[in-house]
Amino acid sequence: MRILGIDPGIGICGFGLIETTSRAGAKALDFGAVTTKVDAPIPARLKDLYDSLVQVFDECKPEMVAVEKLFFAKNITTGIVVAEARGIVLLVAEQKGLPVYEFTPNEIKMSLTGYGAATKTQIEEMVRVHLGLENKPKPDDAADALAVAITCGFLYPTKSAEKYEFSNSRGRKRRM
């Protein structure tokens, strides 16, 4: 299964393509980041993001898309712009006819480390280990995107996603 993970952002949008197999686990096929010009108006940046993501999707040919759910607690203005960028990601996935799975930061941390409060450094190291990479993926946004893709691979190893459950840090289980 080819899973494209996306860490949405307006300035830097990370992406990471992995392939999962029942025997070998997961391997990284491609990763990187799409950037937009900081001084450009938001509508122009969103169009640039859209055009770049269409190209990424066309080149990567994913079978499903995994996206980090939006979480912001401090700066609502930044959260709104990130939400707009996230909307572009969801639009492109829908246009390509791809299923989209969404994961909270806590779900991603739990799936990679078993600890919902894992640090960014711990997540990057676990991405490196899970994918058998020599170095931590760079930029950080690409590492985050790979983490989302790996989480999707862990929690949805088949298309019958409703059969899988995620256990949160309190030990309770809920359907995804």
VOBA-1610 file (N, C-alpha, C; in pm, whole numbers, padded with zeros to 5 digits, always signed):
BEGIN
Met+00085-00118+00000Met+00000+00000+00000Met+00089+00124+00000Arg+00064+00215-00091Arg+00138+00342-00099Arg+00058+00448-00028Ile+00118+00501+00080Ile+00050+00599+00164Ile+00128+00730+00158Leu+00057+00837+00124Leu+00115+00971+00122Leu+00074+01043+00249Gly+00171+01070+00335Gly+00145+01146+00456Gly+00168+01294+00429Ile+00083+01376+00489Ile+00092+01521+00470Ile+00090+01590+00605Asp+00186+01681+00626Asp+00187+01770+00741Asp+00153+01908+00687Pro+00024+01946+00696Pro-00020+02068+00628Pro+00041+02196+00686Gly+00067+02289+00598Gly+00117+02420+00637Gly+00112+02513+00517Ile+00102+02641+00542Ile+00095+02738+00432Ile+00235+02776+00385Gly+00330+02790+00475Gly+00467+02825+00437Gly+00546+02703+00396Ile+00533+02597+00475Ile+00599+02469+00447Ile+00498+02359+00468Cys+00475+02281+00366Cys+00383+02167+00373Cys+00466+02041+00349Gly+00484+01961+00455Gly+00564+01841+00442Gly+00487+01727+00378Phe+00559+01644+00303Phe+00497+01524+00247Phe+00594+01408+00260Gly+00538+01289+00271Gly+00620+01169+00282Gly+00544+01050+00227Leu+00604+00983+00131Leu+00542+00866+00068Leu+00610+00741+00121Ile+00529+00649+00174Ile+00582+00521+00218Ile+00508+00409+00146Glu+00570+00294+00147Glu+00504+00174+00097Glu+00506+00072+00209Thr+00390+00015+00236Thr+00381-00087+00340Thr+00358-00223+00276Thr+00419-00323+00336Thr+00397-00460+00294Thr+00378-00544+00419Ser+00313-00657+00405Ser+00288-00741+00522Ser+00417-00799+00578Arg+00517-00818+00496Arg+00642-00880+00543Arg+00746-00778+00588Ala+00767-00676+00508Ala+00880-00587+00532Ala+00846-00463+00615Gly+00723-00446+00655Gly+00687-00325+00728Gly+00670-00209+00632Ala+00744-00101+00654Ala+00730+00017+00571Ala+00866+00064+00523Lys+00867+00122+00403Lys+00989+00184+00352Lys+00953+00318+00290Ala+01045+00413+00305Ala+01025+00547+00248Ala+01055+00543+00100Leu+00963+00597+00021Leu+00983+00607-00123Leu+01023+00749-00164Asp+00968+00848-00093Asp+00996+00988-00127Asp+00950+01074-00010Phe+01017+01185+00011Phe+00972+01282+00111Phe+01036+01416+00083Gly+00972+01519+00135Gly+01022+01654+00115Gly+00919+01755+00164Ala+00927+01875+00111Ala+00836+01981+00152Ala+00807+02073+00035Val+00686+02122+00032Val+00641+02223-00063Val+00644+02355+00013Thr+00701+02458-00047Thr+00708+02588+00019Thr+00638+02694-00066Thr+00593+02798+00003Thr+00534+02913-00067Thr+00608+03038-00022Lys+00598+03143-00103Lys+00667+03268-00074Lys+00598+03342+00040Val+00674+03374+00143Val+00621+03437+00263Val+00557+03572+00233Asp+00612+03646+00139Asp+00562+03781+00111Asp+00447+03784+00011Ala+00407+03669-00041Ala+00295+03664-00136Ala+00162+03670-00061Pro+00058+03723-00125Pro-00075+03724-00062Pro-00124+03580-00040Ile-00206+03562+00062Ile-00256+03428+00097Ile-00322+03357-00021Pro-00409+03423-00099Pro-00469+03351-00212Pro-00364+03298-00311Ala-00259+03375-00336Ala-00153+03330-00427Ala-00076+03213-00366Arg-00053+03219-00236Arg+00017+03110-00169Arg-00066+02982-00173Leu-00196+02994-00154Leu-00284+02876-00160Leu-00286+02817-00300Lys-00285+02901-00402Lys-00280+02851-00539Lys-00147+02780-00567Asp-00037+02839-00520Asp+00094+02775-00536Asp+00097+02640-00464Leu+00040+02636-00345Leu+00034+02511-00270Leu-00048+02408-00345Tyr-00163+02450-00397Tyr-00248+02360-00474Tyr-00173+02302-00595Asp-00113+02390-00673Asp-00041+02346-00794Asp+00072+02249-00758Ser+00146+02281-00652Ser+00258+02195-00611Ser+00208+02060-00560Leu+00099+02061-00484Leu+00046+01934-00432Leu-00012+01846-00542Val-00074+01906-00641Val-00121+01827-00755Val-00003+01755-00819Gln+00109+01824-00833Gln+00229+01764-00890Gln+00283+01652-00800Val+00287+01675-00670Val+00333+01572-00575Val+00245+01448-00585Phe+00115+01468-00584Phe+00021+01355-00592Phe+00041+01280-00724Asp+00057+01354-00833Asp+00075+01290-00965Asp+00205+01209-00970Glu+00311+01262-00911Glu+00440+01192-00913Glu+00444+01074-00816Cys+00381+01089-00700Cys+00386+00984-00597Cys+00288+00869-00621Lys+00178+00899-00684Lys+00075+00798-00712Lys+00035+00718-00587Pro-00010+00789-00482Pro-00050+00718-00359Pro-00183+00644-00378Glu-00205+00546-00289Glu-00333+00475-00286Glu-00423+00530-00176Met-00364+00599-00081Met-00439+00665+00025Met-00356+00780+00078Val-00425+00870+00148Val-00360+00989+00202Val-00385+00994+00352Ala-00281+01026+00427Ala-00291+01043+00572Ala-00253+01187+00605Val-00340+01254+00679Val-00321+01396+00709Val-00328+01418+00859Glu-00238+01504+00907Glu-00244+01540+01048Glu-00364+01631+01071Lys-00441+01600+01175Lys-00554+01686+01212Lys-00500+01815+01269Leu-00574+01920+01249Leu-00532+02052+01295Leu-00546+02061+01446Phe-00440+02108+01509Phe-00442+02131+01652Phe-00365+02260+01679Phe-00431+02355+01740Phe-00362+02477+01779Phe-00424+02527+01909Ala-00338+02573+01996Ala-00386+02620+02125Ala-00347+02764+02153Lys-00248+02816+02081Lys-00195+02948+02115Lys-00235+03056+02015Asn-00213+03033+01886Asn-00230+03139+01788Asn-00340+03102+01689Ile-00458+03157+01708Ile-00572+03123+01623Ile-00552+03173+01480Thr-00481+03285+01462Thr-00456+03337+01328Thr-00373+03239+01248Thr-00268+03187+01307Thr-00187+03086+01240Thr-00270+02961+01213Gly-00352+02923+01310Gly-00439+02806+01293Gly-00533+02818+01176Ile-00586+02937+01154Ile-00679+02959+01043Ile-00607+02940+00909Val-00489+02996+00895Val-00414+02984+00770Val-00373+02838+00746Val-00333+02769+00852Val-00299+02627+00839Val-00423+02547+00799Ala-00537+02583+00854Ala-00663+02517+00817Ala-00694+02538+00669Glu-00665+02656+00619Glu-00686+02682+00476Glu-00594+02594+00392Ala-00469+02579+00433Ala-00374+02493+00363Ala-00420+02348+00371Arg-00470+02309+00487Arg-00520+02173+00505Arg-00638+02146+00412Gly-00720+02249+00392Gly-00832+02237+00298Gly-00783+02210+00157Ile-00673+02270+00118Ile-00614+02246-00014Ile-00571+02100-00026Val-00509+02048+00079Val-00466+01907+00080Val-00586+01816+00061Leu-00693+01841+00136Leu-00812+01758+00128Leu-00879+01770-00009Leu-00876+01889-00066Leu-00932+01909-00200Leu-00858+01827-00304Val-00726+01833-00302Val-00647+01759-00400Val-00671+01609-00385Ala-00673+01561-00261Ala-00700+01418-00238Ala-00837+01378-00292Glu-00935+01461-00269Glu-01070+01433-00318Glu-01073+01434-00471Gln-01008+01531-00532Gln-01003+01537-00677Gln-00937+01414-00737Lys-00840+01357-00666Lys-00769+01237-00713Lys-00845+01110-00678Gly-00956+01123-00605Gly-01037+01008-00569Gly-00973+00919-00464Leu-00892+00977-00377Leu-00819+00899-00277Leu-00885+00904-00141Pro-00885+00791-00069Pro-00936+00795+00068Pro-00840+00873+00156Val-00896+00947+00250Val-00816+01030+00341Val-00840+00983+00483Tyr-00732+00962+00557Tyr-00739+00927+00698Tyr-00671+01036+00776Glu-00733+01077+00886Glu-00682+01188+00965Glu-00642+01140+01104Phe-00533+01197+01155Phe-00480+01156+01285Phe-00442+01279+01366Thr-00472+01274+01493Thr-00433+01383+01583Thr-00284+01369+01615Pro-00221+01477+01660Pro-00082+01466+01702Pro-00061+01359+01810Asn-00157+01347+01903Asn-00145+01247+02008Asn-00150+01104+01951Glu-00237+01080+01855Glu-00246+00948+01793Glu-00115+00912+01722Ile-00056+01011+01657Ile+00070+00988+01586Ile+00181+00955+01685Lys+00189+01033+01792Lys+00292+01008+01894Lys+00273+00870+01958Met+00149+00836+01989Met+00121+00705+02050Met+00159+00591+01958Ser+00126+00603+01830Ser+00151+00492+01738Ser+00301+00471+01713Leu+00379+00579+01715Leu+00522+00565+01688Leu+00605+00534+01812Thr+00566+00590+01926Thr+00649+00576+02046Thr+00580+00506+02161Gly+00446+00496+02155Gly+00372+00441+02268Gly+00352+00542+02379Tyr+00388+00669+02351Tyr+00382+00775+02452Tyr+00321+00899+02388Gly+00206+00942+02438Gly+00133+01052+02378Gly+00195+01189+02393Ala+00296+01199+02478Ala+00363+01328+02497Ala+00507+01323+02446Ala+00533+01236+02349Ala+00668+01224+02293Ala+00713+01356+02233Thr+00844+01380+02238Thr+00899+01503+02183Thr+00917+01490+02032Lys+00938+01602+01968Lys+00963+01604+01824Lys+01088+01521+01790Thr+01190+01532+01872Thr+01313+01455+01851Thr+01287+01305+01860Gln+01206+01264+01956Gln+01171+01122+01969Gln+01093+01072+01847Ile+01001+01153+01798Ile+00923+01115+01680Ile+01016+01102+01559Glu+01104+01199+01539Glu+01197+01193+01426Glu+01284+01068+01432Glu+01329+01033+01551Glu+01413+00913+01566Glu+01333+00786+01536Met+01209+00781+01580Met+01127+00663+01553Met+01091+00653+01404Val+01073+00764+01338Val+01052+00762+01192Val+01176+00703+01126Arg+01293+00748+01168Arg+01418+00696+01113Arg+01428+00545+01134Val+01398+00500+01254Val+01408+00358+01288Val+01305+00276+01209His+01179+00319+01210His+01073+00243+01142His+01098+00229+00993Leu+01160+00330+00934Leu+01182+00327+00789Leu+01322+00281+00751Gly+01405+00252+00851Gly+01540+00203+00825Gly+01629+00305+00757Leu+01610+00433+00791Leu+01689+00539+00731Leu+01818+00560+00809Glu+01922+00602+00741Glu+02049+00630+00809Glu+02042+00755+00895Asn+01970+00857+00847Asn+01958+00984+00918Asn+01812+01020+00934Lys+01787+01110+01029Lys+01651+01160+01047Lys+01613+01238+00921Pro+01489+01221+00875Pro+01446+01293+00755Pro+01444+01444+00778Lys+01483+01518+00679Lys+01480+01664+00683Lys+01405+01715+00562Pro+01336+01823+00568Pro+01313+01908+00684Pro+01219+01841+00786Asp+01202+01905+00900Asp+01118+01852+01006Asp+00976+01824+00956Asp+00928+01907+00867Asp+00791+01891+00814Asp+00778+01760+00736Ala+00884+01719+00667Ala+00883+01591+00596Ala+00884+01476+00696Ala+00961+01489+00804Ala+00962+01386+00908Ala+00823+01372+00970Asp+00757+01485+00993Asp+00620+01481+01047Asp+00525+01414+00950Ala+00539+01442+00822Ala+00453+01380+00721Ala+00476+01229+00714Leu+00601+01188+00723Leu+00632+01045+00726Leu+00572+00979+00851Ala+00575+01050+00963Ala+00515+00997+01086Ala+00365+00974+01068Val+00298+01067+01000Val+00155+01051+00974Val+00131+00929+00885Ala+00214+00913+00783Ala+00200+00799+00691Ala+00225+00667+00765Ile+00326+00663+00849Ile+00356+00542+00925Ile+00238+00508+01017Thr+00183+00609+01083Thr+00067+00588+01169Thr-00047+00527+01090Cys-00072+00579+00973Cys-00177+00524+00887Cys-00147+00378+00854Gly-00023+00348+00823Gly+00017+00211+00792Gly-00004+00118+00910Phe+00023+00167+01032Phe+00003+00087+01153Phe-00145+00062+01179Leu-00225+00168+01167Leu-00364+00159+01208Leu-00457+00111+01098Tyr-00414+00118+00974Tyr-00498+00077+00863Tyr-00422-00012+00766Pro-00379-00130+00811Pro-00303-00217+00721Pro-00387-00278+00609Thr-00517-00266+00617Thr-00604-00312+00508Thr-00707-00204+00482Lys-00786-00223+00381Lys-00889-00124+00348Lys-01008-00130+00443Ser-01018-00235+00524Ser-01130-00246+00617Ser-01094-00174+00748Ala-01078-00043+00737Ala-01028+00038+00848Ala-01117+00032+00971Glu-01246+00011+00953Glu-01336+00014+01068Glu-01308-00101+01165Lys-01231-00200+01125Lys-01200-00313+01213Lys-01087-00281+01311Tyr-01016-00170+01290Tyr-00900-00139+01373Tyr-00936-00034+01477Glu-00879-00051+01593Glu-00906+00042+01701Glu-00774+00103+01748Phe-00783+00222+01801Phe-00667+00291+01854Phe-00686+00304+02004Ser-00587+00265+02080Ser-00593+00275+02225Ser-00524+00405+02266Asn-00598+00493+02331Asn-00538+00621+02370Asn-00459+00606+02500Ser-00400+00714+02547Ser-00311+00709+02661Ser-00382+00670+02791Arg-00514+00676+02793Arg-00587+00638+02913Arg-00632+00491+02909Gly-00592+00421+02802Gly-00624+00280+02793Gly-00761+00250+02734Arg-00842+00353+02710Arg-00972+00331+02650Arg-00956+00312+02500Lys-01043+00234+02443Lys-01037+00212+02298Lys-01157+00278+02233Arg-01133+00326+02113Arg-01244+00384+02037Arg-01224+00350+01892Arg-01333+00343+01821Arg-01325+00315+01678Arg-01278+00438+01605Met-01196+00415+01502Met-01146+00524+01419Met-01247+00551+01310
//
